[in-house]
Amino acid sequence: MMTLLRREFTADVSLEQAWQHLARVERWPSWAKHIKQIDVQPLGELGPTSTGLIRLTNGIKSAFSMTEFNPGRNWKWVGGFLWLRIHYDHRFETVNPQQTKLIWIIEGDGFGVSVFGKLFAKIYNQNLTTAIPALIAEMNAGNGRPG
């Protein structure tokens, strides 16, 4: 497996608040403008058996299924890009009682991952460059703090 992308950022919310905010993935389009809609089964917060379908604004659809779920620490799901398998790890670390570091690690495997994985990472990184500040602002606003 090849690491394609790693992004780290801090939000001014507790780990529990960050987890709860992000575990409601159907609400991600409010800050991730490249996402049109996310459908998750079973409904509600993510869990160890969650599966879903992400519809992007460009019309692409990507199904995912949970492969690792450690409440308060991380969740990882796998989806596809072309013929590659893309693994999305969402990690949470307490900085202090009112700050949480989020670490998102994207890995890929499959034929041609060294070429097509890098292409995917470039596009995805551009989306995250816009989405992460919007997410931080949304989480901080929900905590009564300016974005």
Rosetta constraint file for C-alpha pairs under 8 A:
AtomPair CA 1 CA 107 HARMONIC 6.39 0.50
AtomPair CA 1 CA 108 HARMONIC 5.62 0.50
AtomPair CA 1 CA 109 HARMONIC 4.89 0.50
AtomPair CA 2 CA 107 HARMONIC 5.36 0.50
AtomPair CA 2 CA 108 HARMONIC 5.32 0.50
AtomPair CA 2 CA 109 HARMONIC 6.31 0.50
AtomPair CA 2 CA 113 HARMONIC 7.44 0.50
AtomPair CA 2 CA 114 HARMONIC 7.67 0.50
AtomPair CA 3 CA 105 HARMONIC 7.31 0.50
AtomPair CA 3 CA 106 HARMONIC 6.06 0.50
AtomPair CA 3 CA 107 HARMONIC 4.26 0.50
AtomPair CA 3 CA 108 HARMONIC 6.51 0.50
AtomPair CA 4 CA 105 HARMONIC 7.76 0.50
AtomPair CA 4 CA 106 HARMONIC 5.50 0.50
AtomPair CA 4 CA 107 HARMONIC 5.17 0.50
AtomPair CA 4 CA 108 HARMONIC 6.63 0.50
AtomPair CA 4 CA 117 HARMONIC 6.44 0.50
AtomPair CA 4 CA 118 HARMONIC 6.31 0.50
AtomPair CA 4 CA 121 HARMONIC 5.71 0.50
AtomPair CA 5 CA 104 HARMONIC 7.94 0.50
AtomPair CA 5 CA 105 HARMONIC 5.84 0.50
AtomPair CA 5 CA 106 HARMONIC 5.05 0.50
AtomPair CA 5 CA 107 HARMONIC 7.00 0.50
AtomPair CA 5 CA 121 HARMONIC 6.02 0.50
AtomPair CA 5 CA 125 HARMONIC 7.41 0.50
AtomPair CA 6 CA 103 HARMONIC 7.08 0.50
AtomPair CA 6 CA 104 HARMONIC 5.64 0.50
AtomPair CA 6 CA 105 HARMONIC 4.50 0.50
AtomPair CA 6 CA 106 HARMONIC 6.32 0.50
AtomPair CA 7 CA 103 HARMONIC 5.74 0.50
AtomPair CA 7 CA 104 HARMONIC 5.25 0.50
AtomPair CA 7 CA 105 HARMONIC 6.64 0.50
AtomPair CA 8 CA 101 HARMONIC 6.85 0.50
AtomPair CA 8 CA 102 HARMONIC 5.62 0.50
AtomPair CA 8 CA 103 HARMONIC 4.45 0.50
AtomPair CA 8 CA 104 HARMONIC 6.46 0.50
AtomPair CA 9 CA 101 HARMONIC 5.65 0.50
AtomPair CA 9 CA 102 HARMONIC 5.46 0.50
AtomPair CA 9 CA 103 HARMONIC 6.74 0.50
AtomPair CA 9 CA 132 HARMONIC 7.92 0.50
AtomPair CA 10 CA 99 HARMONIC 6.67 0.50
AtomPair CA 10 CA 100 HARMONIC 5.51 0.50
AtomPair CA 10 CA 101 HARMONIC 4.30 0.50
AtomPair CA 10 CA 102 HARMONIC 6.06 0.50
AtomPair CA 10 CA 136 HARMONIC 7.68 0.50
AtomPair CA 11 CA 18 HARMONIC 7.75 0.50
AtomPair CA 11 CA 99 HARMONIC 5.65 0.50
AtomPair CA 11 CA 100 HARMONIC 5.48 0.50
AtomPair CA 11 CA 101 HARMONIC 6.54 0.50
AtomPair CA 11 CA 102 HARMONIC 7.77 0.50
AtomPair CA 11 CA 136 HARMONIC 5.54 0.50
AtomPair CA 11 CA 139 HARMONIC 7.06 0.50
AtomPair CA 11 CA 140 HARMONIC 6.72 0.50
AtomPair CA 12 CA 98 HARMONIC 5.70 0.50
AtomPair CA 12 CA 99 HARMONIC 4.44 0.50
AtomPair CA 12 CA 100 HARMONIC 6.60 0.50
AtomPair CA 12 CA 136 HARMONIC 7.90 0.50
AtomPair CA 12 CA 139 HARMONIC 7.61 0.50
AtomPair CA 12 CA 140 HARMONIC 5.74 0.50
AtomPair CA 12 CA 143 HARMONIC 7.73 0.50
AtomPair CA 12 CA 145 HARMONIC 7.66 0.50
AtomPair CA 13 CA 17 HARMONIC 5.93 0.50
AtomPair CA 13 CA 18 HARMONIC 6.18 0.50
AtomPair CA 13 CA 97 HARMONIC 7.91 0.50
AtomPair CA 13 CA 98 HARMONIC 4.83 0.50
AtomPair CA 13 CA 99 HARMONIC 4.88 0.50
AtomPair CA 13 CA 100 HARMONIC 6.12 0.50
AtomPair CA 13 CA 139 HARMONIC 6.98 0.50
AtomPair CA 13 CA 140 HARMONIC 6.51 0.50
AtomPair CA 13 CA 143 HARMONIC 6.51 0.50
AtomPair CA 14 CA 18 HARMONIC 6.23 0.50
AtomPair CA 14 CA 94 HARMONIC 7.27 0.50
AtomPair CA 14 CA 96 HARMONIC 7.72 0.50
AtomPair CA 14 CA 97 HARMONIC 5.58 0.50
AtomPair CA 14 CA 98 HARMONIC 4.44 0.50
AtomPair CA 14 CA 99 HARMONIC 5.30 0.50
AtomPair CA 14 CA 100 HARMONIC 5.82 0.50
AtomPair CA 15 CA 19 HARMONIC 6.04 0.50
AtomPair CA 15 CA 72 HARMONIC 7.05 0.50
AtomPair CA 15 CA 92 HARMONIC 6.75 0.50
AtomPair CA 15 CA 93 HARMONIC 6.88 0.50
AtomPair CA 15 CA 94 HARMONIC 5.78 0.50
AtomPair CA 15 CA 97 HARMONIC 7.62 0.50
AtomPair CA 15 CA 98 HARMONIC 7.67 0.50
AtomPair CA 15 CA 99 HARMONIC 7.03 0.50
AtomPair CA 15 CA 100 HARMONIC 5.27 0.50
AtomPair CA 16 CA 20 HARMONIC 6.11 0.50
AtomPair CA 16 CA 72 HARMONIC 6.82 0.50
AtomPair CA 17 CA 21 HARMONIC 6.04 0.50
AtomPair CA 18 CA 22 HARMONIC 6.20 0.50
AtomPair CA 18 CA 92 HARMONIC 7.93 0.50
AtomPair CA 18 CA 100 HARMONIC 7.04 0.50
AtomPair CA 18 CA 139 HARMONIC 7.25 0.50
AtomPair CA 19 CA 23 HARMONIC 5.82 0.50
AtomPair CA 19 CA 72 HARMONIC 6.49 0.50
AtomPair CA 19 CA 92 HARMONIC 7.44 0.50
AtomPair CA 20 CA 24 HARMONIC 6.75 0.50
AtomPair CA 20 CA 45 HARMONIC 7.77 0.50
AtomPair CA 21 CA 139 HARMONIC 7.25 0.50
AtomPair CA 22 CA 28 HARMONIC 7.52 0.50
AtomPair CA 23 CA 45 HARMONIC 5.16 0.50
AtomPair CA 23 CA 46 HARMONIC 5.28 0.50
AtomPair CA 24 CA 28 HARMONIC 7.42 0.50
AtomPair CA 24 CA 44 HARMONIC 6.64 0.50
AtomPair CA 24 CA 45 HARMONIC 5.07 0.50
AtomPair CA 24 CA 46 HARMONIC 6.78 0.50
AtomPair CA 25 CA 38 HARMONIC 6.70 0.50
AtomPair CA 25 CA 40 HARMONIC 7.65 0.50
AtomPair CA 25 CA 45 HARMONIC 7.47 0.50
AtomPair CA 25 CA 46 HARMONIC 7.51 0.50
AtomPair CA 26 CA 37 HARMONIC 6.78 0.50
AtomPair CA 26 CA 38 HARMONIC 4.86 0.50
AtomPair CA 26 CA 39 HARMONIC 6.16 0.50
AtomPair CA 26 CA 40 HARMONIC 6.99 0.50
AtomPair CA 27 CA 38 HARMONIC 7.76 0.50
AtomPair CA 28 CA 32 HARMONIC 5.69 0.50
AtomPair CA 28 CA 35 HARMONIC 7.36 0.50
AtomPair CA 28 CA 38 HARMONIC 7.64 0.50
AtomPair CA 29 CA 33 HARMONIC 5.52 0.50
AtomPair CA 29 CA 34 HARMONIC 7.38 0.50
AtomPair CA 29 CA 35 HARMONIC 5.19 0.50
AtomPair CA 29 CA 36 HARMONIC 5.93 0.50
AtomPair CA 29 CA 37 HARMONIC 6.36 0.50
AtomPair CA 29 CA 38 HARMONIC 7.88 0.50
AtomPair CA 31 CA 131 HARMONIC 5.73 0.50
AtomPair CA 31 CA 132 HARMONIC 7.77 0.50
AtomPair CA 31 CA 134 HARMONIC 5.14 0.50
AtomPair CA 31 CA 135 HARMONIC 5.24 0.50
AtomPair CA 31 CA 138 HARMONIC 7.27 0.50
AtomPair CA 32 CA 127 HARMONIC 7.70 0.50
AtomPair CA 32 CA 128 HARMONIC 7.80 0.50
AtomPair CA 32 CA 130 HARMONIC 7.69 0.50
AtomPair CA 32 CA 131 HARMONIC 4.76 0.50
AtomPair CA 32 CA 132 HARMONIC 7.83 0.50
AtomPair CA 32 CA 134 HARMONIC 7.47 0.50
AtomPair CA 32 CA 135 HARMONIC 7.50 0.50
AtomPair CA 33 CA 57 HARMONIC 7.75 0.50
AtomPair CA 33 CA 131 HARMONIC 6.86 0.50
AtomPair CA 34 CA 56 HARMONIC 5.76 0.50
AtomPair CA 34 CA 57 HARMONIC 5.42 0.50
AtomPair CA 34 CA 58 HARMONIC 7.68 0.50
AtomPair CA 34 CA 127 HARMONIC 6.62 0.50
AtomPair CA 35 CA 54 HARMONIC 7.10 0.50
AtomPair CA 35 CA 55 HARMONIC 6.09 0.50
AtomPair CA 35 CA 56 HARMONIC 4.32 0.50
AtomPair CA 35 CA 57 HARMONIC 5.53 0.50
AtomPair CA 36 CA 54 HARMONIC 7.77 0.50
AtomPair CA 36 CA 55 HARMONIC 5.48 0.50
AtomPair CA 36 CA 56 HARMONIC 5.04 0.50
AtomPair CA 36 CA 57 HARMONIC 4.95 0.50
AtomPair CA 37 CA 54 HARMONIC 6.06 0.50
AtomPair CA 37 CA 55 HARMONIC 5.14 0.50
AtomPair CA 37 CA 56 HARMONIC 6.97 0.50
AtomPair CA 38 CA 52 HARMONIC 6.94 0.50
AtomPair CA 38 CA 53 HARMONIC 5.70 0.50
AtomPair CA 38 CA 54 HARMONIC 4.53 0.50
AtomPair CA 38 CA 55 HARMONIC 6.15 0.50
AtomPair CA 39 CA 52 HARMONIC 5.34 0.50
AtomPair CA 39 CA 53 HARMONIC 5.29 0.50
AtomPair CA 39 CA 54 HARMONIC 6.64 0.50
AtomPair CA 40 CA 44 HARMONIC 7.54 0.50
AtomPair CA 40 CA 46 HARMONIC 7.87 0.50
AtomPair CA 40 CA 50 HARMONIC 6.68 0.50
AtomPair CA 40 CA 51 HARMONIC 5.78 0.50
AtomPair CA 40 CA 52 HARMONIC 4.25 0.50
AtomPair CA 40 CA 53 HARMONIC 6.70 0.50
AtomPair CA 41 CA 50 HARMONIC 5.58 0.50
AtomPair CA 41 CA 51 HARMONIC 5.40 0.50
AtomPair CA 41 CA 52 HARMONIC 5.98 0.50
AtomPair CA 42 CA 49 HARMONIC 7.84 0.50
AtomPair CA 42 CA 50 HARMONIC 6.14 0.50
AtomPair CA 42 CA 51 HARMONIC 7.48 0.50
AtomPair CA 46 CA 50 HARMONIC 5.79 0.50
AtomPair CA 47 CA 66 HARMONIC 7.89 0.50
AtomPair CA 47 CA 69 HARMONIC 6.77 0.50
AtomPair CA 48 CA 66 HARMONIC 6.18 0.50
AtomPair CA 48 CA 67 HARMONIC 7.55 0.50
AtomPair CA 48 CA 68 HARMONIC 6.83 0.50
AtomPair CA 48 CA 69 HARMONIC 5.19 0.50
AtomPair CA 49 CA 65 HARMONIC 7.58 0.50
AtomPair CA 49 CA 66 HARMONIC 6.14 0.50
AtomPair CA 50 CA 65 HARMONIC 6.13 0.50
AtomPair CA 50 CA 66 HARMONIC 5.59 0.50
AtomPair CA 51 CA 63 HARMONIC 7.50 0.50
AtomPair CA 51 CA 64 HARMONIC 5.58 0.50
AtomPair CA 51 CA 65 HARMONIC 4.26 0.50
AtomPair CA 51 CA 66 HARMONIC 6.20 0.50
AtomPair CA 52 CA 63 HARMONIC 5.63 0.50
AtomPair CA 52 CA 64 HARMONIC 5.29 0.50
AtomPair CA 52 CA 65 HARMONIC 6.50 0.50
AtomPair CA 53 CA 61 HARMONIC 6.73 0.50
AtomPair CA 53 CA 62 HARMONIC 5.65 0.50
AtomPair CA 53 CA 63 HARMONIC 4.29 0.50
AtomPair CA 53 CA 64 HARMONIC 6.23 0.50
AtomPair CA 54 CA 61 HARMONIC 5.61 0.50
AtomPair CA 54 CA 62 HARMONIC 5.14 0.50
AtomPair CA 54 CA 63 HARMONIC 6.19 0.50
AtomPair CA 54 CA 64 HARMONIC 7.79 0.50
AtomPair CA 55 CA 59 HARMONIC 6.59 0.50
AtomPair CA 55 CA 60 HARMONIC 6.07 0.50
AtomPair CA 55 CA 61 HARMONIC 4.57 0.50
AtomPair CA 55 CA 62 HARMONIC 6.60 0.50
AtomPair CA 56 CA 60 HARMONIC 5.34 0.50
AtomPair CA 56 CA 61 HARMONIC 6.17 0.50
AtomPair CA 62 CA 79 HARMONIC 6.36 0.50
AtomPair CA 62 CA 80 HARMONIC 6.36 0.50
AtomPair CA 62 CA 81 HARMONIC 7.64 0.50
AtomPair CA 63 CA 79 HARMONIC 5.64 0.50
AtomPair CA 63 CA 80 HARMONIC 7.09 0.50
AtomPair CA 64 CA 77 HARMONIC 6.12 0.50
AtomPair CA 64 CA 78 HARMONIC 5.35 0.50
AtomPair CA 64 CA 79 HARMONIC 4.42 0.50
AtomPair CA 64 CA 80 HARMONIC 7.64 0.50
AtomPair CA 65 CA 77 HARMONIC 5.30 0.50
AtomPair CA 65 CA 78 HARMONIC 5.64 0.50
AtomPair CA 65 CA 79 HARMONIC 6.86 0.50
AtomPair CA 66 CA 75 HARMONIC 7.40 0.50
AtomPair CA 66 CA 76 HARMONIC 5.97 0.50
AtomPair CA 66 CA 77 HARMONIC 4.19 0.50
AtomPair CA 66 CA 78 HARMONIC 6.57 0.50
AtomPair CA 67 CA 75 HARMONIC 7.74 0.50
AtomPair CA 67 CA 76 HARMONIC 5.66 0.50
AtomPair CA 67 CA 77 HARMONIC 5.18 0.50
AtomPair CA 67 CA 78 HARMONIC 6.75 0.50
AtomPair CA 68 CA 74 HARMONIC 7.75 0.50
AtomPair CA 68 CA 75 HARMONIC 5.38 0.50
AtomPair CA 68 CA 76 HARMONIC 4.97 0.50
AtomPair CA 68 CA 77 HARMONIC 6.84 0.50
AtomPair CA 69 CA 74 HARMONIC 6.23 0.50
AtomPair CA 69 CA 75 HARMONIC 4.43 0.50
AtomPair CA 69 CA 76 HARMONIC 6.53 0.50
AtomPair CA 70 CA 74 HARMONIC 5.27 0.50
AtomPair CA 70 CA 75 HARMONIC 6.02 0.50
AtomPair CA 71 CA 75 HARMONIC 7.57 0.50
AtomPair CA 72 CA 92 HARMONIC 6.78 0.50
AtomPair CA 73 CA 91 HARMONIC 5.88 0.50
AtomPair CA 73 CA 92 HARMONIC 5.21 0.50
AtomPair CA 73 CA 93 HARMONIC 6.90 0.50
AtomPair CA 74 CA 89 HARMONIC 6.95 0.50
AtomPair CA 74 CA 90 HARMONIC 5.36 0.50
AtomPair CA 74 CA 91 HARMONIC 4.29 0.50
AtomPair CA 74 CA 92 HARMONIC 5.97 0.50
AtomPair CA 75 CA 89 HARMONIC 5.92 0.50
AtomPair CA 75 CA 90 HARMONIC 5.41 0.50
AtomPair CA 75 CA 91 HARMONIC 6.78 0.50
AtomPair CA 76 CA 87 HARMONIC 6.77 0.50
AtomPair CA 76 CA 88 HARMONIC 5.39 0.50
AtomPair CA 76 CA 89 HARMONIC 4.24 0.50
AtomPair CA 76 CA 90 HARMONIC 6.11 0.50
AtomPair CA 77 CA 87 HARMONIC 5.82 0.50
AtomPair CA 77 CA 88 HARMONIC 5.41 0.50
AtomPair CA 77 CA 89 HARMONIC 6.73 0.50
AtomPair CA 78 CA 85 HARMONIC 6.62 0.50
AtomPair CA 78 CA 86 HARMONIC 5.54 0.50
AtomPair CA 78 CA 87 HARMONIC 4.43 0.50
AtomPair CA 78 CA 88 HARMONIC 6.19 0.50
AtomPair CA 79 CA 85 HARMONIC 5.86 0.50
AtomPair CA 79 CA 86 HARMONIC 5.28 0.50
AtomPair CA 79 CA 87 HARMONIC 6.56 0.50
AtomPair CA 80 CA 84 HARMONIC 5.68 0.50
AtomPair CA 80 CA 85 HARMONIC 4.77 0.50
AtomPair CA 80 CA 86 HARMONIC 5.56 0.50
AtomPair CA 81 CA 85 HARMONIC 6.48 0.50
AtomPair CA 81 CA 86 HARMONIC 6.70 0.50
AtomPair CA 81 CA 120 HARMONIC 7.63 0.50
AtomPair CA 83 CA 110 HARMONIC 6.92 0.50
AtomPair CA 83 CA 111 HARMONIC 7.50 0.50
AtomPair CA 84 CA 108 HARMONIC 6.63 0.50
AtomPair CA 84 CA 109 HARMONIC 5.84 0.50
AtomPair CA 84 CA 110 HARMONIC 4.84 0.50
AtomPair CA 84 CA 111 HARMONIC 6.90 0.50
AtomPair CA 84 CA 112 HARMONIC 7.90 0.50
AtomPair CA 84 CA 113 HARMONIC 6.72 0.50
AtomPair CA 84 CA 117 HARMONIC 7.64 0.50
AtomPair CA 85 CA 108 HARMONIC 5.58 0.50
AtomPair CA 85 CA 109 HARMONIC 5.42 0.50
AtomPair CA 85 CA 110 HARMONIC 6.30 0.50
AtomPair CA 86 CA 106 HARMONIC 6.89 0.50
AtomPair CA 86 CA 107 HARMONIC 5.77 0.50
AtomPair CA 86 CA 108 HARMONIC 4.47 0.50
AtomPair CA 86 CA 109 HARMONIC 6.74 0.50
AtomPair CA 87 CA 106 HARMONIC 5.65 0.50
AtomPair CA 87 CA 107 HARMONIC 5.03 0.50
AtomPair CA 87 CA 108 HARMONIC 5.98 0.50
AtomPair CA 88 CA 104 HARMONIC 7.07 0.50
AtomPair CA 88 CA 105 HARMONIC 6.02 0.50
AtomPair CA 88 CA 106 HARMONIC 4.81 0.50
AtomPair CA 88 CA 107 HARMONIC 6.70 0.50
AtomPair CA 89 CA 103 HARMONIC 7.91 0.50
AtomPair CA 89 CA 104 HARMONIC 5.59 0.50
AtomPair CA 89 CA 105 HARMONIC 5.06 0.50
AtomPair CA 89 CA 106 HARMONIC 6.34 0.50
AtomPair CA 90 CA 102 HARMONIC 7.16 0.50
AtomPair CA 90 CA 103 HARMONIC 6.09 0.50
AtomPair CA 90 CA 104 HARMONIC 4.81 0.50
AtomPair CA 90 CA 105 HARMONIC 6.77 0.50
AtomPair CA 91 CA 102 HARMONIC 5.63 0.50
AtomPair CA 91 CA 103 HARMONIC 4.93 0.50
AtomPair CA 91 CA 104 HARMONIC 6.16 0.50
AtomPair CA 92 CA 100 HARMONIC 6.67 0.50
AtomPair CA 92 CA 101 HARMONIC 5.89 0.50
AtomPair CA 92 CA 102 HARMONIC 4.84 0.50
AtomPair CA 92 CA 103 HARMONIC 6.46 0.50
AtomPair CA 93 CA 100 HARMONIC 5.64 0.50
AtomPair CA 93 CA 101 HARMONIC 5.05 0.50
AtomPair CA 93 CA 102 HARMONIC 6.46 0.50
AtomPair CA 94 CA 99 HARMONIC 6.36 0.50
AtomPair CA 94 CA 100 HARMONIC 4.70 0.50
AtomPair CA 94 CA 101 HARMONIC 6.24 0.50
AtomPair CA 95 CA 99 HARMONIC 5.27 0.50
AtomPair CA 95 CA 100 HARMONIC 5.25 0.50
AtomPair CA 95 CA 101 HARMONIC 6.23 0.50
AtomPair CA 96 CA 100 HARMONIC 7.06 0.50
AtomPair CA 106 CA 121 HARMONIC 7.95 0.50
AtomPair CA 108 CA 113 HARMONIC 6.38 0.50
AtomPair CA 108 CA 117 HARMONIC 6.37 0.50
AtomPair CA 109 CA 113 HARMONIC 5.74 0.50
AtomPair CA 112 CA 116 HARMONIC 5.88 0.50
AtomPair CA 112 CA 117 HARMONIC 7.38 0.50
AtomPair CA 113 CA 117 HARMONIC 4.50 0.50
AtomPair CA 113 CA 118 HARMONIC 7.27 0.50
AtomPair CA 114 CA 118 HARMONIC 6.21 0.50
AtomPair CA 115 CA 119 HARMONIC 6.54 0.50
AtomPair CA 116 CA 120 HARMONIC 6.17 0.50
AtomPair CA 117 CA 121 HARMONIC 6.07 0.50
AtomPair CA 118 CA 122 HARMONIC 6.14 0.50
AtomPair CA 119 CA 123 HARMONIC 6.49 0.50
AtomPair CA 120 CA 124 HARMONIC 6.02 0.50
AtomPair CA 121 CA 125 HARMONIC 5.76 0.50
AtomPair CA 122 CA 126 HARMONIC 6.42 0.50
AtomPair CA 123 CA 127 HARMONIC 6.56 0.50
AtomPair CA 124 CA 128 HARMONIC 6.25 0.50
AtomPair CA 125 CA 129 HARMONIC 6.11 0.50
AtomPair CA 126 CA 130 HARMONIC 6.92 0.50
AtomPair CA 127 CA 131 HARMONIC 6.11 0.50
AtomPair CA 128 CA 132 HARMONIC 5.51 0.50
AtomPair CA 129 CA 133 HARMONIC 7.33 0.50
AtomPair CA 130 CA 134 HARMONIC 6.84 0.50
AtomPair CA 131 CA 135 HARMONIC 6.10 0.50
AtomPair CA 132 CA 136 HARMONIC 6.15 0.50
AtomPair CA 133 CA 137 HARMONIC 6.12 0.50
AtomPair CA 134 CA 138 HARMONIC 6.09 0.50
AtomPair CA 135 CA 139 HARMONIC 6.09 0.50
AtomPair CA 136 CA 140 HARMONIC 5.97 0.50
AtomPair CA 136 CA 147 HARMONIC 6.40 0.50
AtomPair CA 137 CA 141 HARMONIC 5.92 0.50
AtomPair CA 137 CA 146 HARMONIC 6.89 0.50
AtomPair CA 137 CA 147 HARMONIC 3.65 0.50
AtomPair CA 138 CA 142 HARMONIC 6.24 0.50
AtomPair CA 138 CA 147 HARMONIC 6.85 0.50
AtomPair CA 139 CA 143 HARMONIC 6.44 0.50
AtomPair CA 139 CA 147 HARMONIC 7.89 0.50
AtomPair CA 140 CA 144 HARMONIC 6.39 0.50
AtomPair CA 140 CA 145 HARMONIC 4.96 0.50
AtomPair CA 140 CA 146 HARMONIC 6.04 0.50
AtomPair CA 140 CA 147 HARMONIC 5.49 0.50
AtomPair CA 141 CA 145 HARMONIC 5.11 0.50
AtomPair CA 141 CA 146 HARMONIC 5.64 0.50
AtomPair CA 141 CA 147 HARMONIC 6.08 0.50
